[in-house]
Amino acid sequence: MELKDLTLRFSDTRENQQKAIFSSLFIAANRLQTLFDRDIPELSLKQFMLLSIVRQAEGPQPLTQLGGLLGCSRQNVKKLAQALVKKGFALLGQSPADPRALCLSPTEKAERYFREDFARYQQEMGALFEVYSPAEVGELFRLMMKLYGGIENLEKKTARKGDDPK
């Protein structure tokens, strides 16, 4: 079966389109992770995403907050953070605001990686969006940001279900 066959099969109703979009998000994420992990040295895609978020933040970030941004547990973020520390890309330390909280901050090696090594791969990653016009990129951005609202809505509904006594 080809992707175009699946697209055609799931294009007839809103319910089928929703199923196709949901499946496509998972498939796209897997394909992008495979490409990144194969072609970008030193960091896994998940490590890279965590490091990117930490670099954009103003100051060290608590692991719990980073988990919320990445959509994963504090424990998963801690494992990613420990890998970054071991590779010399980040430092783990106590939060200045809360001594019980662990915070992650980038090192000079991380800055050098983004400035030198990763810059070479950004052009290759640009190929992902070559198939879109500037207006389509803007619309895709708008819709992806709206998707986060849908995810938050789903999280609220499933959290309420978990609270219901049965």
PAZAPA-4460 file (N, C-alpha, C; in steps of 0.05 Angstrom, whole numbers, plus 32768, in hexadecimal, padded with zeros to 4 digits):
% residues 166
    n_x    n_y    n_z   ca_x   ca_y   ca_z    c_x    c_y    c_z   seq   type   mol
   8011   7FE9   8000   8000   8000   8000   8012   8019   8000     1      M     A
   800A   802D   7FF2   8019   8046   7FEF   800B   805C   8000     2      E     A
   801A   8070   8006   8010   8087   8015   7FF8   8094   8007     3      L     A
   7FFA   8096   7FED   7FE4   80A3   7FDD   7FCB   8092   7FDF     4      K     A
   7FCD   8078   7FE1   7FB6   8066   7FE5   7FA8   806C   8000     5      D     A
   7FB9   806E   8015   7FAE   8074   802F   7FA1   808F   8030     6      L     A
   7FAE   80A2   8023   7FA2   80BE   8022   7F87   80BD   8015     7      T     A
   7F85   80B0   7FFF   7F6B   80AE   7FF1   7F56   80A0   8002     8      L     A
   7F5E   808A   800E   7F4C   807A   801F   7F40   808A   8036     9      R     A
   7F50   809C   8041   7F48   80AB   8059   7F40   80C7   8054    10      F     A
   7F3B   80CE   803B   7F34   80EA   8035   7F16   80F0   8033    11      S     A
   7F05   80DB   8036   7EE9   80DE   8030   7ED8   80EB   8047    12      D     A
   7EDF   80E6   8060   7ECE   80F1   8076   7EE0   80FF   808A    13      T     A
   7ED3   8111   809A   7EE2   811F   80AF   7EEF   810B   80C3    14      R     A
   7EDF   80F6   80CA   7EEA   80E2   80DD   7F02   80D4   80D2    15      E     A
   7F01   80CC   80B8   7F18   80BF   80AC   7F30   80D2   80A9    16      N     A
   7F2A   80EC   80A3   7F3F   80FF   80A1   7F4D   8103   80BC    17      Q     A
   7F3D   8103   80D2   7F49   8106   80ED   7F5A   80EE   80F3    18      Q     A
   7F51   80D6   80EC   7F62   80BE   80F0   7F7C   80C0   80E0    19      K     A
   7F7A   80C9   80C7   7F91   80CC   80B6   7FA5   80E0   80C1    20      A     A
   7F9B   80F7   80CB   7FAC   810C   80D6   7FBA   8101   80EF    21      I     A
   7FAB   80F4   8100   7FB7   80E9   8119   7FCD   80D5   8112    22      F     A
   7FC8   80C2   80FF   7FDC   80AF   80F7   7FF3   80BC   80EA    23      S     A
   7FEE   80D0   80D9   8003   80DE   80CB   8017   80EC   80DE    24      S     A
   800C   80F7   80F4   801E   8104   8107   8032   80F0   8112    25      L     A
   8028   80D9   8119   8039   80C4   8124   804E   80BA   810F    26      F     A
   8045   80B6   80F7   8056   80AC   80E2   806B   80C1   80DB    27      I     A
   8063   80DB   80D9   8075   80F0   80D2   808B   80F3   80E8    28      A     A
   8082   80F1   8101   8095   80F3   8117   80AA   80DC   8116    29      A     A
   80A1   80C4   8110   80B3   80AE   810E   80C7   80B1   80F7    30      N     A
   80BC   80BA   80E0   80CE   80BD   80C9   80E2   80D3   80CD    31      R     A
   80DA   80E9   80D9   80EC   80FF   80DF   8101   80F6   80F3    32      L     A
   80F9   80E7   8108   810C   80DE   811C   8121   80CB   810E    33      Q     A
   8117   80B9   80FD   8129   80A7   80EF   813E   80B7   80DE    34      T     A
   8134   80CB   80CF   8146   80DB   80BF   815A   80EA   80D0    35      L     A
   8151   80F6   80E5   8162   8106   80F7   8177   80F4   8104    36      F     A
   816E   80DE   8110   8180   80CD   811E   8195   80C0   810C    37      D     A
   818E   80BD   80F3   81A0   80B1   80DF   81B4   80C5   80D5    38      R     A
   81AB   80DE   80D1   81BC   80F1   80C3   81C9   8107   80D4    39      D     A
   81C0   810A   80EC   81CB   811F   80FE   81DB   8112   8114    40      I     A
   81F6   8117   8114   8206   8109   8128   8204   8114   8144    41      P     A
   820C   8104   8157   820F   810A   8173   81F6   810A   8184    42      E     A
   81E0   8114   817A   81C7   8116   818A   81B0   8107   817D    43      L     A
   81A0   80FB   818D   8186   80F0   8183   8174   8108   817F    44      S     A
   815E   8103   8170   814B   8119   816B   813F   8123   8186    45      L     A
   8139   8111   8198   812E   8119   81B2   8142   8129   81C2    46      K     A
   815B   8121   81C2   816F   8130   81D0   8172   814C   81C3    47      Q     A
   8172   814D   81A9   8174   8166   819A   815D   8179   81A1    48      F     A
   8144   816E   81A2   812D   817F   81A8   812F   818A   81C4    49      M     A
   8138   817A   81D7   813B   8183   81F2   8150   8199   81F3    50      L     A
   8167   8195   81E6   817C   81A8   81E6   8174   81C2   81D8    51      L     A
   8164   81C0   81C3   815A   81D8   81B5   8149   81E9   81C8    52      S     A
   8137   81DB   81D7   8125   81EA   81E9   8136   81F8   81FF    53      I     A
   8149   81E9   8209   815A   81F4   821F   816A   820C   8215    54      V     A
   8173   820B   81FC   8183   8221   81F0   8171   823A   81ED    55      R     A
   8158   8236   81E6   8146   824D   81E1   813C   825A   81FB    56      Q     A
   813E   824C   8211   8134   8255   822B   8148   826A   8236    57      A     A
   813D   827A   8248   814D   828E   8255   8155   8282   8270    58      E     A
   816C   8276   8271   8176   826A   828A   816F   824D   828C    59      G     A
   817A   8240   82A1   8175   8223   82A5   8158   821D   82A8    60      P     A
   814F   8206   829E   8133   81FF   829E   812E   81E6   82AF    61      Q     A
   811A   81E6   82C0   8114   81CE   82D0   810B   81B7   82BE    62      P     A
   8113   819F   82C6   810D   8187   82B6   80EF   8183   82B3    63      L     A
   80DF   8189   82C8   80C2   8186   82C7   80B7   8198   82B1    64      T     A
   80C0   81B0   82B0   80B6   81C3   829C   80BE   81BA   8280    65      Q     A
   80D7   81B0   827D   80E0   81A6   8263   80D0   818E   825A    66      L     A
   80C9   817D   826D   80B7   8166   8266   809D   8170   825B    67      G     A
   8091   8184   8268   8078   818F   825E   807A   819A   8242    68      G     A
   8090   81A8   823C   8094   81B3   8221   8098   819D   820C    69      L     A
   80A6   8188   8214   80AB   8172   8201   8094   815E   8200    70      L     A
   8082   8160   8213   806C   814D   8213   8074   8132   821E    71      G     A
   8087   8131   8230   808F   8118   823C   8093   811B   825A    72      C     A
   8098   8106   8268   809A   8106   8285   80B5   8112   828E    73      S     A
   80B6   811A   82A7   80CF   8124   82B2   80E4   810E   82B1    74      R     A
   80DC   80F6   82B6   80EF   80E0   82B5   80FC   80DC   8299    75      Q     A
   80EC   80DF   8284   80F7   80DD   8269   8109   80F4   8263    76      N     A
   8101   810C   826C   8113   8123   8268   812D   8120   8277    77      V     A
   812B   8115   828F   8144   8111   829F   8157   80FE   8290    78      K     A
   814D   80E9   8284   815E   80D6   8275   816B   80E5   825D    79      K     A
   815B   80F5   824F   8166   8104   8238   817B   8118   8242    80      L     A
   8174   8125   8259   8187   8139   8264   81A1   812C   826C    81      A     A
   819F   8115   8279   81B8   8107   8281   81C9   80FF   8269    82      Q     A
   81BC   80F7   8253   81CB   80F1   823B   81D9   810A   8230    83      A     A
   81CB   8121   8231   81D7   813A   8228   81EF   8142   823A    84      L     A
   81EC   813E   8254   8201   8144   8267   8219   8132   8261    85      V     A
   8214   8119   825D   822A   8105   8258   8239   810D   823E    86      K     A
   822B   8117   822A   8237   811F   8211   8244   813B   8212    87      K     A
   8240   8149   8228   824C   8164   822C   823B   817A   8220    88      G     A
   8222   8175   8219   8211   818A   820D   8201   819B   8222    89      F     A
   81FF   8191   823A   81EE   819E   824E   81F9   8199   826A    90      A     A
   81EF   81AA   827C   81F6   81A7   8299   81DC   81A4   82A8    91      L     A
   81DC   8192   82BC   81C5   818F   82CE   81CD   819C   82E9    92      L     A
   81BB   81AB   82F4   81C1   81B8   830E   81A7   81BF   831C    93      G     A
   81AA   81C7   8335   8192   81CF   8345   8187   81E9   833A    94      Q     A
   816D   81EB   833C   815F   8204   8335   8165   8219   834A    95      S     A
   816B   8232   8340   816E   8247   8354   8154   824E   8362    96      P     A
   813E   8249   8355   8124   824F   8361   811A   8239   8374    97      A     A
   8121   8220   836E   8117   8209   837E   812D   81F5   8380    98      D     A
   813B   81F3   8397   8152   81E1   8399   814B   81C3   8395    99      P     A
   8131   81BC   8396   8129   81A0   8391   8128   819A   8373   100      R     A
   8126   81AF   8362   8123   81AB   8346   813E   81AA   8337   101      A     A
   8140   8197   8325   8158   8195   8313   8153   81A6   82FB   102      L     A
   8167   81B5   82F2   8165   81C6   82DB   817A   81BE   82C6   103      C     A
   8174   81C3   82AD   8187   81BD   8297   818F   81D6   828A   104      L     A
   81A8   81D9   8283   81B2   81F0   8274   81C6   81E6   8260   105      S     A
   81C8   81F5   8249   81DB   81ED   8234   81F7   81F4   823B   106      P     A
   820A   81E6   822F   8227   81EC   8232   8230   81FA   8219   107      T     A
   8249   8203   821A   8256   820F   8202   8257   81FA   81EB   108      E     A
   825A   81E1   81F2   825A   81CC   81DD   823F   81CC   81CE   109      K     A
   8229   81D0   81DC   820F   81D1   81CF   820D   81E9   81BD   110      A     A
   8217   8200   81C6   8216   8218   81B5   8227   8214   819C   111      E     A
   823E   8208   81A0   8250   8202   8189   8243   81EF   8176   112      R     A
   8235   81DB   8181   8228   81C7   8170   8213   81D4   815E   113      Y     A
   8202   81E6   816A   81EE   81F3   815A   81FA   8207   8146   114      F     A
   820F   8214   814E   821C   8228   813D   822B   821C   8126   115      R     A
   8238   8205   812B   824A   81FA   8116   823E   81E0   810A   116      E     A
   823C   81CB   811A   8234   81B1   8110   8218   81B0   8105   117      D     A
   8205   81BA   8115   81E9   81B7   810D   81E2   81CA   80F6   118      F     A
   81EF   81E0   80F4   81E9   81F4   80DF   81EB   81E6   80C3   119      A     A
   81FD   81D3   80C0   8200   81C5   80A7   81E7   81B5   80A0   120      R     A
   81D9   81AB   80B4   81C2   8199   80AF   81A8   81A9   80AD   121      Y     A
   81A8   81C2   80B5   8190   81D2   80B3   8188   81D6   8096   122      Q     A
   819B   81D8   8084   8194   81DB   8067   8186   81C2   805D   123      Q     A
   8191   81AB   8065   8184   8191   805D   8168   8190   8068   124      E     A
   8164   8198   8081   814A   8197   808D   8136   81AA   807E   125      M     A
   8141   81BF   8072   8131   81D1   8062   8122   81C3   804C   126      G     A
   812C   81AC   8043   811F   819D   802E   8103   8194   8036   127      A     A
   80FF   8191   8050   80E5   8189   805A   80CF   819D   8052   128      L     A
   80D6   81B7   8051   80C3   81CC   804B   80C4   81D7   802F   129      F     A
   80D6   81CC   801E   80D8   81D6   8003   80BE   81D1   7FF3   130      E     A
   80AE   81BE   7FFB   8095   81B7   7FEC   807F   81CB   7FF3   131      V     A
   8083   81DE   8005   806F   81F1   800E   8075   820D   8004   132      Y     A
   8061   821B   7FFD   8064   8238   7FF8   8067   8246   8013   133      S     A
   8070   825F   8013   8072   826E   802C   8056   8270   803A   134      P     A
   8041   8274   802B   8026   8275   8037   801F   825B   8043   135      A     A
   8026   8245   8036   801F   822A   8041   802F   8225   805A   136      E     A
   8048   822E   805C   8058   822B   8074   804A   823A   808B   137      V     A
   8041   8252   8085   8033   8262   8099   801A   8254   80A3   138      G     A
   800B   8249   8090   7FF2   823B   8097   7FF8   8221   80A6   139      E     A
   800C   8213   809E   8013   81FA   80AD   801C   8201   80C9   140      L     A
   802B   8217   80CC   8033   8220   80E7   801B   8226   80F8   141      F     A
   8008   8235   80EC   7FF0   823D   80FB   7FE0   8224   8103   142      R     A
   7FDD   8211   80F1   7FCE   81F8   80F8   7FDD   81E7   810C   143      L     A
   7FF7   81E5   810A   8006   81D6   811E   8003   81E2   813A   144      M     A
   8004   81FD   813B   8000   820A   8155   7FE4   8205   8160   145      M     A
   7FD1   8204   814E   7FB5   81FE   8156   7FB3   81E1   815F   146      K     A
   7FC3   81CF   8153   7FC2   81B3   815C   7FC9   81B1   8179   147      L     A
   7FDB   81C2   8183   7FE2   81C1   81A0   7FC9   81C7   81B1   148      Y     A
   7FB8   81D8   81A7   7F9E   81DD   81B6   7F8D   81C4   81B6   149      G     A
   7F8D   81B5   81A0   7F7E   819C   81A0   7F8A   8188   81B3   150      G     A
   7FA5   8187   81B4   7FB2   8174   81C6   7FAB   817B   81E3   151      I     A
   7FAC   8195   81EA   7FA5   819D   8205   7F88   8196   820B   152      E     A
   7F77   819A   81F8   7F5B   8192   81FC   7F58   8175   8201   153      N     A
   7F66   8164   81F2   7F66   8147   81F7   7F71   8140   8212   154      L     A
   7F87   814D   821A   7F93   8148   8234   7F7F   814E   824A   155      E     A
   7F71   8164   8248   7F5D   816C   825C   7F47   8157   825E   156      K     A
   7F3D   814F   8247   7F27   813B   8246   7F30   8120   8251   157      K     A
   7F48   8117   824A   7F51   80FD   8254   7F58   80FF   8272   158      T     A
   7F61   8116   827B   7F67   8119   8298   7F4D   8118   82A8   159      A     A
   7F38   8124   829E   7F1E   8123   82AC   7F14   8106   82AC   160      R     A
   7F17   80F7   8296   7F0F   80DB   8296   7F1D   80CB   82AB   161      K     A
   7F37   80D1   82AE   7F47   80C2   82C2   7F3E   80C8   82DE   162      G     A
   7F31   80DF   82E3   7F27   80E7   82FD   7F0C   80DB   8304   163      D     A
   7EFD   80D2   82EE   7EE3   80C7   82F3   7EE4   80AC   8301   164      D     A
   7ED5   80A9   8317   7ED3   808F   8324   7EC1   807D   8313   165      P     A
   7EC9   8064   8310   7EB9   8051   8301   7EAF   803B   8312   166      K     A
***
